[in-house]
Amino acid sequence: MMLAGAGLASVALASTEQDSGNATDAQAIRPFTLELNGVDVADWFKVDSLQISDTLGQPMSCQFTLVNPTTRPRPGDVVRVLYYSEVLIAGLMTRCQPTPSIDLGTTFYECESSDWSILLTRRRIRRNFTDTPVANIVDSILDNELAGDGLTIGTIDQGVNIPLVDVKNGRVFDMLRDIAGATGQSMYVDFDKAIQFVSTSNPDAPKSLTYATVEASSLTEDLEGYRNVQKVIVTGTPAAGQDPETAEVTRQNDEQIQARIAIEGGTGRYEEIEEITHPTSNNGGALTLLGIGYAIIKLSINGTPRKTLRCRIRGYGMRAGQIVTVDLPAVNASGTWLIQRATLSEQAIQYPVYEIEATQSSSQIRAYESWMNMVKAGKVIVQMPGSVTSNNVTYDTPGSYAWAVPAGVTSITTTCVGGGGGAGGSDWSTGILMARGGNGGNSGRAVSIISVLPGATVTIAVGAAGTGGQDGYSYGSFPPISGISNGIVGGNSTITYAGAVVCQGNGGDGGTPAYISVPYVLPGSDGGDGSGIGDAVTVGGGEAGGINDSVYTSYPGYPHTQASGQDGYVTIEW
């Protein structure tokens, strides 16, 4: 599998580095092969001139030098580089510059090539797709903008519908990469020209970075890009005749602010302001949620000084996007790191050597980076982080629970929906229904985005439905002597973290009972809708209350219990 333009061959490696086992390989004398238009031209290949650059989120590129080729290379030639039977890069030559030597006896051709992603980067697109599956979007582009380029559809791990893709003269590569980010995948073009969408469970590197494997290492720590206070201004997308709404959100990392004060004095604040647009909503609550999510994610990514590890390592198979285990105590580097860049060079056309650049990361942060790029581009429908990572847990049985924050997770999105209220009882005093009880109120829905610590405990309470009231006969007395009763209020669904309620969906109120005292007929009132506590609260946006189902009839409906509401639920996404 390959991420961000770098391919991992599907067949096993002959060897990850030169060893005695290669003596049985037919190409052991010259393990590197260079092909132009399907012809092996390794005899023209200048020793120590190959360099393949693989940077996260970008197409792969390759540089090499040819010496006195008998056929002049040209931009557009098909290039393949192999190490034994493994394809290192395949694509098109993008530049070729001849340079004669001083004595004019030798001509060097400095060549550059790109992988097959060049077929996507050189094409522009102006299209709009609404509620369309990923596969259909790719198929449409292949049939139109990319017709004749020989590209095909490969694997699509998440073929879900995309609510909206709106591209205005953007590169096809950028569009497909953003679609992949919106659906929790990475997009690349493999060495057989198939467009692949794979889930963002990054592969492990074939080697760990330890003093037994690396030849050189260094660690740089800097404050470039570091922020501990993030303000986000979100502008909505209004419907016709509306004015755009705005929401302003500020989040800060208090722990990091105190750490900077201890080191450098002053306020310790490193601030940033970003303006983004919600491409589909003009609702204040939705804008606030987007701003909070964006601010928290920015702080989770940029809220600690950046550490960049650089290593030189021999072997094969290191790729941008891989997760590598590091144990280099002398440079204070350990744990799991994300390879941001892997540059391969050859030594004497025999040995592959990588220069690796890696940063500390987590699976959540890697998914969030894709989501932020998508939001900033404003071309693909916004999805909250939980939709990107596809990790969630739902509690829908009334009761109390405890949930432990997984390792590496620093932000969660919580949704609390209370229980719906029960319907009120009806009064059958005259032998037929003359007064109906009120319906139960709908529960409230609240969404909060919460900064958490890995391993911490989140306490959950799921609210039960309010039960329905009892029908009966009042016989004109008040209170009714036959037990006509209210619907019961639904229970609250709550998230508590660090001793504070951070998200709560309130239950709906119960409907009130009816009452008859001839000549007065007093139907019950519907219960009020529930509200809540959170970053975005929708009154009555949760579960439905019970509906009073009494009908006029010549037969008394007593005794009869009215409908209960729906139980609440709590969902946590990370």
Secondary structure, DSSP 8 states (H G I E B T S, - for coil): --STT----SS--S-SS--GGGGGSTTTT--EEEEETTEE-GGGB-TT--EEEEETTS--EEEEEEES-SS---TT-EEEEEETTEEEEEEEEEEEEEEE-TTSS-EEEEEEEEETTHHHHT-EEEEEEEEEEHHHHHHHHHHTTTTTS--EEEEES---EEEEEEEEEEEHHHHHHHHHHHTTEEEEE-TTSEEEEEES---B-SS-EETTTEEEEEEEEE-TT--SEEEEEEE----TT----EEEEEEE-HHHHHHHHHHH-S----EEEEEEE-SS---HHHHHHHHHHHHHHHHHHHSS-EEEEEEEEESS---TT-EEEEEEGGGTEEEEEEEEEEEEEEETTTEEEEEEEEEE--HHHHHHHHHHHHHHHT-B----HHHHH--EEEE-SSEEEEEE--TT--EEEEEEE---------B-TTSS--B---------EEEEEEE--TT-EEEEEE-------B-B--TT-SS-TT----------EEEEETTEEEEEE---------EEETTEEE---------EESSEEETT-SS----------SS---S-B-------EEEEE-
